[in-house]
Amino acid sequence: MENTTVESVKVPSDIEIAQAAKLQHINEIAIKLGIAADQLEHYGKYKAKLPLNLINPTKAANSNLILVTAINPTPAGEGKTTTTIGLTEGLNRIGKQATAVLREPSLGPVFGVKGGAAGGGYSQVVPMEDINLHFTGDFSAIEKANNLLAALIDNNIQNKEGNNLGIDPRTVVWKRVMDMNDRALRNIIVALGGKQGGMPRETGFNITAASEIMAILCLSSNLEDLKTKIGDIYIGDTYGGKPVYAKQLNAQGSMAALLKDAIMPNLVQTLEGNPAIIHGGPFANIAQGTNTLIATKMGMSLSDYVVTEAGFGADLGAEKFLHIKCGYGNIAPKVVVIVATIRALKYHGGAAMDSLKTENLEALKNGMANLEQHISNIGKFGLPAVVAVNKFFSDTQAELDMVYNHVKSIGAKVAICEGWEKGGAGMEDLANEVTETIALNQSNFKPLYTLEDSVEQKIEAIAKYIYGADGVDYAAKAQTGLKKIYRLGMDKLPVCMAKTQYSFSDNPKLLGRPKGFRITVREFEFAAGAGFLIPICGDMMRMPGLPQVPAAEAIDIDADGLIGGLF
């Protein structure tokens, strides 16, 4: 649940609100997009897949793309999804034709900490339970395709005759995945059991959202492109030190076959009966952190306004959206919405996590520097920004006034948002600010680096211009990785920085707007299939663990099949 309440306020839970809603048949939602019922691949009454032939490049070029991002979040998150859905409702309320385009939730966080990831309060997508639990099976298909490649790799290592590639098992970087938080699988040994078991080696599991297959699906334009990207996956080296790719195992055809349905976007609806397209869900720290390029272009082909989001703060999700997704997709947002909350601003101003519901104007004032840098950063891309203050019950009027007036004083647009409590009615101010900004035609998108720049120049551009760092240092392992990048001819790829979401720096404890720091690249990973390099800054978690009291303990189903506990 993305909004918290003080104890004195009694409100329905997200799932109670969702289950009380009267849903429209998915055919009715499709009609709003000009899609006939027989064009849909139905998954029951309220879900459907959209065929790729509905993408129209000409129409997409005339659509208004709105990117929702945020300041550096607290561990609780600041409500980007709620804001994205609420803004879509608000735009439709003021007479615009708008569609939300979102990522799919991962089962890991649903059963771990969050308990649901389809928006919150009265700004949700429904059917909420289905979206959070399995949905249309996309994650399962990605998991199977990923693990098929893992099986083919170990099979090739085991078989010394025929098409054996001479893969050195010590160099294999490809891991199996599972869509669950299970820390016991982070580091394992496979192929035990003697000759019949294969050649034992150390490996592990990632969560499905961290799979390169997920990143590839989200950057593919069609099935042929998907196959090509899968074939380009780097899996390790031969004993002779030569790189090995998935296409050398003839893996791309069978893997793509498993993804033939998963490549199609999913159509659902908001609580107010507006269209929502949900598709893909890559990590935002080690991957691009946004929905599929196919889904975004689908929405832009069918709607005048498309509201989409990018994970974590703007220094991660928005930067990658603009450099990677926009670069490969030849798209650009007309405006960027930066979500801020009173509690996060106080957190960046020095307030303790357990005091964020208490009024603290001094901490709030001090934390404003974090928001200011994000506004400035969006401007460096040549894009206008609008600040969305996601209102919580614990916010005081004095705090809301301080943020509103401060943002106005630095020349930025701002709106107080009550989408969680009021749905689209609480988002009309933001909708008006966004449409007025788009009408001014101020968008002049330009990336901060070119693909022809060196890898070091690309990283330095992000570190200096987005993070505010003084420079970049490379550990010994990263220097070795750089040499390999140039040797393999991967230096013309964009970079996908992997660092903490809580700070502009690579140190999660440096809150606010830190100064006088340097970024350290510890090592590199290569997503050759997806088409980006991953500089690793700090320790990145690819298989989360469950908390002491996981959300799974509260989730239940009754005799009539009614699910509860998804907050």
C-alpha positions, 0 to 999 in steps of 0.5 A: 500500500503506497499511502499510510494513515494515522491511527485516527483515520479509518479507511478501507484497505486497497483490496476492499476498495478494489473488490467493491468496484463494479468492473466493466467488461474488457470489451467495453474498455477496448471500445474506448480505444477503438478496438473491436472485441474480436481483436482481443485475446481474452483472459476472462471478463476483465483482462485481454491481450492486445495484438502487436498490429494495433501499434501505429507509428504515425498515430504514436508520433502525435500522442502526448507521452507523460513520464512519472518519476520521483525524488529519492524515495524512503524505504516505503516508496512514495506512490509513483504508481498511485500518482500515475493511475490517478493522473490518468483518471484526472486527465479523463475527468477534464475531457482528455483521452488518456491511458495508463501504461504500467509495469506488472507486479512481481510476486516476490514483493507482493508476498514480501513487503508490499502486499500489492502493487497495482496502485493504492486507495482510489487510484488503482488498476483492477482486477487487483488480485489478478494483476498481483497474482499471476496475471496473464502468465507473462512472468511465468513465461519469462521464467521458463525461457530464462531457465530453458537457457540455463538448462541448455548451458549445463547440458552443453557443458555435460555433453563432450561430443557433438556440438560441445562449445567448450564452455568454461563452467567457471565463467558462466554468468547466466543464472536461473530465476524464480518470481519469489523472494527466496534468499536461500537460492542466492548462492547454490551448487548445481549438477551434483550426483556424479556423471549423471548430474553433470559438471558441478559449479557454483551458481544461484537464482535471481528473481524473475524481474532481474532476468535479462529476458525481462529486460529484452522483452521490454526493449523488443519491437516484435518477435523477430527482434526478440529472437535476435536479442535473445541470441545475443545474450552473453553467457560466459567464455570458452576455455580458450577465452572466447565469448559464448552467446545464446545463439551458439546454443541455438536457444533463441527460437525455442525461448522466443516460442515460450514468449509468443503470448508474453510479448503482447501487452495486457489491457485492464481498467482503472477503478473509474473505467479508464484503459490501462495497459500493463506489461513487463516489469524489469528491476529499476536498479540493474535494468531499465525499470519501466514497462515494455516499449511495445506497451508504451507505443501501443498506448501512444497509438491508441490514446491522445495522452499516455501516462507511464512511470519509471522505477525508483527516483529520477536519478535511476528510473527516469535517467534510464528511461530517457537514455535507454528506452527513448534511445532505442524506441525513438520516443520522448516525453512531453513532460516529466512529473516528479512525485514528492511526499512530505515524509520523503522530503523530511527524511532527506532533511534529517528526520528519522523514519519513525518520526515522519508522521510528525510535523517538522518544518525544519527537516522539510525545508532542509530536504527540499534540496533533493527535490530541487536537484531532480527538477534541475536534472530533468531540465538538463534533458531539455524537458519541462517538469511538474511536481506532484505532491502526493498527499498523505493523511499525516501531512499538515497544511503548514507542510503542504503550503511550505512545499507548494510555495517553495516549488513555486518560488523556484519557478516550477509547476506544482500540484497537491495530489489526492488521488489515493483518497479521492481518485481522479477528482483529487488529481484534476489540478495536476492534470491541468498543470500537465496539459497546460505544460504540454500545450506550451510545447517546451519539450526539447529532449536531448540525451546527456551522452551519445552512443559514440562516447566512450564508456567512461564518458557516458558514466561520468556524464551521469555521475556528474550531471545527474548525481552531482558527483565530483568524479568516478573511480574504478575498482580493479575488477571494473578496470578488467571489465572495461577492457573486456567491454572494448575487446568484445565491441560493446563500448557503443552501448548505453549504460544502465547504472546499478546503485542505491535508490535512496541517494544520489550517491552510491552510499544509501546514507548520504541523503538530501543533496550530497556534495563532495563525493565520488562514485565507485564502479565496483565491476561491470555486467553485460546485458548484450542481448538487451543492449546495455552495459551495467556498471555496478556501484555497491552491492546490488540485490538480485534475489531479495529475501522475505522480511521477518513478518512477510506480507504472505502471512496476511494473504488468505482466500475464503471458501468462495474464492475471495482473496484478502490481505493484499492491503 
